[in-house]
Amino acid sequence: MNTVSRVKNLRTFPGNRILWHAVIVGVVWLLLLLLNNNIDPLYSSYLALVAMYATAMFGMTILVGLSGQVSLGNGALMAVGGYVFALTSMNWQTVPIFGWPWNAVWSMVFAGLGGILIGGVVGGLAARLKGPYLAGLTLGLAVGVPAITNRFPSLLGGENGLMLTVPYPQGGYAAAAAAEATDTIDPVAEPGLDPTIAPVEDQYAELDLSGFDQGVDPNAATSAEDMLTEGDLLTTEDLTNGNDLTLESTDPAADPSIEPGIEPGIEPSIDVAADPTGVTDSFDVGFILERWQASMAIAVACLVAFAAMNLIRGRQGRVWKAVRDDPIAAAVVGISPANSKVSAFVVSSLFAALAGAVFAQILSFVGPGAFGLGLSLSLLVGIVLGGRASLLGAILGALIIVWLPELVDGLAGNRGWPEQITNNAPNLLYGLLVVAVVLAAPGGITGTVRSWVDKSRGNSRSPLS
Amino acid sequence: MTNFIDYLLGGFSSGAVIALMALALVLVWRSTRMVNFAQVGQAMFTTYIALTVLQSTGNWLLALVAAFGAGLVLGVLVFFLVIRPVKNSDTTGAIIATFGVLISLQAAAGMIWGGDPEGFIPPVSNAGLEFAGRIWPVSWYDILVWSVTAVLVVGLTLLFTRTSLGLSMRASAFNPEVARLSGVRVNRMLITGWAIAGATGAVGGVLIAPVSTISPNSFDILLVFAFTAAVIGGLDSLIGAVTFGIGTGLVISLVSGYTDASNAPVVALVLLAVNLLVKPDGVFSHHGARSV
């Protein structure tokens, strides 16, 4: 009885909580890495996108779900992270700091710092605002921040954005030609055991992908491949996976050729952000860049999830909920509503910036079109559908955001619907689903399931708690 | 100096349209105390309807009337299908629901009319008029925009100040419970508010369409400008919405003229942020400061 209740009610044992969270995140991380290593690289690219969206949506869980501040600006905060990552990794890559060469980890640290800074500024403004005012201000952020890139075309690349130099680990998921490479430490299996250390430190080589042009330039694939012929540890699957793909591609949901390529700045719909084919098309399918990207995105998502779990289930989570539910009562018991709101914004902005940095690496590109209003809206849609106030809801939301367009494409591919219908169908579904969820099941998927469970146990609580 | 005057004159047209959109936001705010973020989505949709009418009949006035009617209907539909069921639940949900409507409308418009920007032929010349030896940045179409806006604003003012319907609407906006006790059918007033707001936004959409192009997302930026104007005006003041709508149009025109058009959203953002910091309740607002 005693041990059972311990496992069931983690929050009553604060001493063990962090350990438990570490174990949960570690196990999930390990499982995800196993999954990543054993699925088709095409699915790995979807996995990377899901992990990226989940990272950003953990921030939305805290901001919208726990703190009760509706933000449409998280896409813009992702843009901050993405651009900081791009600029630092492009311009400062040769400077060693504390013995480390300037690489993706450092760039991500800077992206995170940029997110914290912007989050503090926006949060300071936001703490003075309520409901619709805040939504309007963050809407302005979502429209205004991508427009800033046009202001500094030489630095930020204007409407065309910046092509990134994607750092990748020398010993990681490289091409098949180096299958003989042996017996170095596996950089993938290790970090799953220790969730506090990023798995990708310190072993980057610089890979110049700046020549390839988002699924347009066919020559880029070869040049990228040529440069990826050193060190490889995941030897066994490489070639077989390349072959598998031809079999797999009969599955219409997985066929990337159905989708239109990424057109930054031209088509600011939700699809743009969710569309991975700009990357996958550019590379030969035998190349395992997708797998490396997925492992990197998973690592970031797991670290962020670990932090978010501890925040949400700890004191700070209760503070956020208290201010959300009744700011005056919270102020009476000594909680500062303003501080609570600002801290939620800072945390959410940090997560968004990290997700933006991951997004930049997945796309090897940052541009105003990729971080437009559509991205912000899709984050909001995902969190509402999955469940506003739970991390699991964020993960489910990320899955929906990535999977629904593929599902529609799959359906449309069989029936020969016109492109006009197919391209807009996911958004129409999102919009209608959001309205339906708000009207009928405000807790989203997780909130609704939890209220069913509670009801069957005879408890009652708000679906949003 | 001539530049300055040109930019100012050029800003009046976009200012008039922003004022109409801000008016629509204010009308909704007055009736249900919420911001309808789907407002420009509704305007975009009705503008597409107007475009279809214009293309099939060639009659601009008919297109305007069609948009006006469609705006009324769409406003009532959104209110009945989305706002009324959600109104009593959390405010967060209400805001999110309006964004759901926006996403749906944009996707539906993309499905029906395609995503490519389409031109909207103005009924009168869009070229600058020649007067006193030089060409001014004012066209017959601009004059038409000003006139339609003026007619609409005067009409709304008369409606609110000189008719019993307007009095009932003001009463239910001011205090729904007391209004209900005095025999005002508050629910009907809410519907009327949403319908008028939808029609006002629809007229704004038809007026701006020839100046820009129309695509499912082309009015997004207008939402930011209109929201800025409405908030600076106090969100419940019709005068404030019109004044600051035109003011926002002028500022944006000046900024676009002297620097670059891509700065306009950033400037709107700065205006909004400064206003929310300095005078969060707006310039023309009547109610007191918030407690928390």
Chai-1 contact restraints between the chains, C-beta under 6 A:
chainA,res_idxA,chainB,res_idxB,connection_type,confidence,min_distance_angstrom,max_distance_angstrom,comment,restraint_id
A,G68,B,T92,contact,1.0,0.0,6.0,A-B,restraint_1
A,V70,B,T92,contact,1.0,0.0,6.0,A-B,restraint_2
A,V70,B,I95,contact,1.0,0.0,6.0,A-B,restraint_3
A,L125,B,A273,contact,1.0,0.0,6.0,A-B,restraint_4
A,L129,B,L276,contact,1.0,0.0,6.0,A-B,restraint_5
A,G131,B,T91,contact,1.0,0.0,6.0,A-B,restraint_6
A,P132,B,V35,contact,1.0,0.0,6.0,A-B,restraint_7
A,P132,B,I95,contact,1.0,0.0,6.0,A-B,restraint_8
A,A135,B,I95,contact,1.0,0.0,6.0,A-B,restraint_9
A,G136,B,F227,contact,1.0,0.0,6.0,A-B,restraint_10
A,L137,B,L272,contact,1.0,0.0,6.0,A-B,restraint_11
A,G140,B,V224,contact,1.0,0.0,6.0,A-B,restraint_12
A,G140,B,L269,contact,1.0,0.0,6.0,A-B,restraint_13
A,G140,B,L272,contact,1.0,0.0,6.0,A-B,restraint_14
A,V143,B,I221,contact,1.0,0.0,6.0,A-B,restraint_15
A,V143,B,V224,contact,1.0,0.0,6.0,A-B,restraint_16
A,V143,B,P265,contact,1.0,0.0,6.0,A-B,restraint_17
A,G144,B,P265,contact,1.0,0.0,6.0,A-B,restraint_18
A,G144,B,V266,contact,1.0,0.0,6.0,A-B,restraint_19
A,G144,B,L269,contact,1.0,0.0,6.0,A-B,restraint_20
A,A147,B,S262,contact,1.0,0.0,6.0,A-B,restraint_21
A,A147,B,P265,contact,1.0,0.0,6.0,A-B,restraint_22
A,A147,B,V266,contact,1.0,0.0,6.0,A-B,restraint_23
A,I148,B,V266,contact,1.0,0.0,6.0,A-B,restraint_24
A,N150,B,S262,contact,1.0,0.0,6.0,A-B,restraint_25
A,P268,B,N217,contact,1.0,0.0,6.0,A-B,restraint_26
A,P327,B,V292,contact,1.0,0.0,6.0,A-B,restraint_27
A,I328,B,V292,contact,1.0,0.0,6.0,A-B,restraint_28
A,P337,B,V292,contact,1.0,0.0,6.0,A-B,restraint_29
A,L373,B,D220,contact,1.0,0.0,6.0,A-B,restraint_30
A,V384,B,I96,contact,1.0,0.0,6.0,A-B,restraint_31
A,Q420,B,G114,contact,1.0,0.0,6.0,A-B,restraint_32
A,I421,B,M111,contact,1.0,0.0,6.0,A-B,restraint_33
A,N424,B,A107,contact,1.0,0.0,6.0,A-B,restraint_34
A,N424,B,G110,contact,1.0,0.0,6.0,A-B,restraint_35
A,N424,B,M111,contact,1.0,0.0,6.0,A-B,restraint_36
A,N427,B,I103,contact,1.0,0.0,6.0,A-B,restraint_37
A,N427,B,A107,contact,1.0,0.0,6.0,A-B,restraint_38
A,L428,B,S104,contact,1.0,0.0,6.0,A-B,restraint_39
A,L428,B,A107,contact,1.0,0.0,6.0,A-B,restraint_40
A,L428,B,A108,contact,1.0,0.0,6.0,A-B,restraint_41
A,Y430,B,I103,contact,1.0,0.0,6.0,A-B,restraint_42
A,G431,B,G100,contact,1.0,0.0,6.0,A-B,restraint_43
A,G431,B,I103,contact,1.0,0.0,6.0,A-B,restraint_44
A,G431,B,S104,contact,1.0,0.0,6.0,A-B,restraint_45
A,L432,B,S104,contact,1.0,0.0,6.0,A-B,restraint_46
A,V434,B,G100,contact,1.0,0.0,6.0,A-B,restraint_47
A,V435,B,V82,contact,1.0,0.0,6.0,A-B,restraint_48
A,V435,B,A97,contact,1.0,0.0,6.0,A-B,restraint_49
A,V435,B,G100,contact,1.0,0.0,6.0,A-B,restraint_50
A,V438,B,V86,contact,1.0,0.0,6.0,A-B,restraint_51
A,V438,B,G93,contact,1.0,0.0,6.0,A-B,restraint_52
A,V438,B,I96,contact,1.0,0.0,6.0,A-B,restraint_53
A,V438,B,A97,contact,1.0,0.0,6.0,A-B,restraint_54
A,L439,B,P85,contact,1.0,0.0,6.0,A-B,restraint_55
A,L439,B,V86,contact,1.0,0.0,6.0,A-B,restraint_56
A,P442,B,G93,contact,1.0,0.0,6.0,A-B,restraint_57
